[in-house]
Structures are given as C-alpha cells and as structure tokens.
Amino acid sequence: MLGWVFTLALGPVAAIQLWRLQESGRRISLFLSLFALIYYVVSWVYFRDPNTDFFKGGLAVSGNAVFCAILLSPQARRICQRSHSEVTPLN
C-alpha cells in the first residue's frame, strides 16, 4: 500500500523532472525504483508462494535492477547535473 502511495504521489513529479533532465527527477526515480526492487526481493525471498511464476518475479526484479543501474550510472549523473541553461531544446 505504501508503494502505491509513493508511486501515485511521486511518480508524476519524477517523470516530469526526469524528462527535463533534472537531478531531482533522477533521485526520485531512483528512490521509487529502489523501493520497488527491495519490495520484490523481500517478497520473493520471504513471502513467496510455492506456485509463484519465476519468470514474472525475475522480470520485476531484473527490470528494477537495470533501471537502478542506469540511474546510478556516471552518465546519468552527468546529464542530470548539467545546468538548465546547457540543455538545448529538441526542436
């Protein structure tokens, strides 16, 4: 339930700020992705039903892990730390 609240409250802000290549968007997106990664790993290890589909659980964990790795990369940090004046419009 807490994850849903975080996602609904912070998700739109994170998406807009990340679209604008702002550091706050990278950090909020990283927080949400890490929260989801921890949630899926803990639920997989401690609360897994014996009939749980391995592919779906693995996809959720690996997808969030990849997104965290991208957001933690030096390239993402460098892009999002540029000043707003350095960003050129797409059109």
VMD Tcl script that draws the C-alpha trace (Angstrom):
set ca {
  {0.00 0.00 0.00}
  {2.84 2.37 0.84}
  {4.43 1.70 -2.54}
  {1.21 2.68 -4.29}
  {1.06 5.93 -2.34}
  {4.69 6.72 -3.20}
  {4.13 5.88 -6.85}
  {0.95 7.92 -7.18}
  {2.32 10.91 -5.26}
  {5.91 10.98 -6.52}
  {5.68 9.21 -9.88}
  {4.29 12.09 -11.95}
  {6.77 14.55 -10.41}
  {9.64 12.16 -11.06}
  {8.57 11.60 -14.66}
  {8.33 15.31 -15.43}
  {11.60 16.18 -13.72}
  {13.41 13.25 -15.34}
  {12.03 14.30 -18.73}
  {13.54 17.73 -18.07}
  {16.84 16.03 -17.11}
  {16.73 17.46 -13.60}
  {18.68 15.89 -10.73}
  {15.54 15.79 -8.57}
  {13.83 13.61 -11.17}
  {16.76 11.21 -11.20}
  {16.77 10.97 -7.42}
  {13.02 10.50 -7.06}
  {13.00 7.89 -9.84}
  {15.92 6.13 -8.18}
  {14.09 6.13 -4.85}
  {10.94 4.64 -6.40}
  {12.91 2.04 -8.32}
  {14.97 1.03 -5.29}
  {11.81 0.82 -3.20}
  {10.23 -1.48 -5.80}
  {13.41 -3.56 -6.09}
  {13.60 -4.07 -2.33}
  {9.89 -4.86 -2.20}
  {10.15 -7.53 -4.90}
  {13.31 -9.10 -3.49}
  {11.95 -9.27 0.07}
  {8.60 -10.62 -1.08}
  {10.36 -13.17 -3.31}
  {12.65 -14.39 -0.52}
  {10.29 -14.34 2.46}
  {6.70 -14.42 1.24}
  {6.81 -16.40 -1.99}
  {4.02 -18.79 -2.78}
  {5.37 -22.17 -3.96}
  {3.35 -21.76 -7.20}
  {4.77 -18.31 -7.98}
  {5.77 -17.84 -11.60}
  {9.57 -17.48 -11.62}
  {9.59 -15.51 -14.88}
  {7.28 -12.74 -13.61}
  {9.21 -12.34 -10.34}
  {12.54 -12.39 -12.11}
  {11.33 -9.86 -14.65}
  {10.19 -7.46 -11.89}
  {13.49 -7.79 -10.01}
  {15.73 -7.57 -13.07}
  {13.77 -4.67 -14.60}
  {14.05 -2.57 -11.46}
  {17.71 -3.55 -11.01}
  {18.51 -2.41 -14.57}
  {16.64 0.86 -14.08}
  {18.54 1.47 -10.79}
  {21.84 0.76 -12.52}
  {21.02 3.22 -15.30}
  {20.03 5.94 -12.82}
  {23.17 5.33 -10.75}
  {25.49 5.43 -13.76}
  {28.00 8.26 -14.10}
  {26.46 9.22 -17.44}
  {23.01 9.73 -15.89}
  {24.50 11.77 -13.07}
  {26.43 13.93 -15.51}
  {23.44 14.54 -17.76}
  {21.11 15.43 -14.89}
  {23.64 17.68 -13.14}
  {24.07 19.99 -16.10}
  {22.65 23.41 -15.56}
  {19.30 24.13 -17.14}
  {20.89 26.67 -19.49}
  {23.05 23.97 -21.10}
  {20.03 21.91 -22.15}
  {19.08 22.60 -25.73}
  {15.50 22.29 -26.96}
  {14.68 19.34 -29.19}
  {13.02 21.38 -31.92}
}
mol new
graphics top color blue
foreach p $ca { graphics top sphere $p radius 0.5 }
foreach p [lrange $ca 0 end-1] q [lrange $ca 1 end] { graphics top cylinder $p $q radius 0.2 }
display resetview
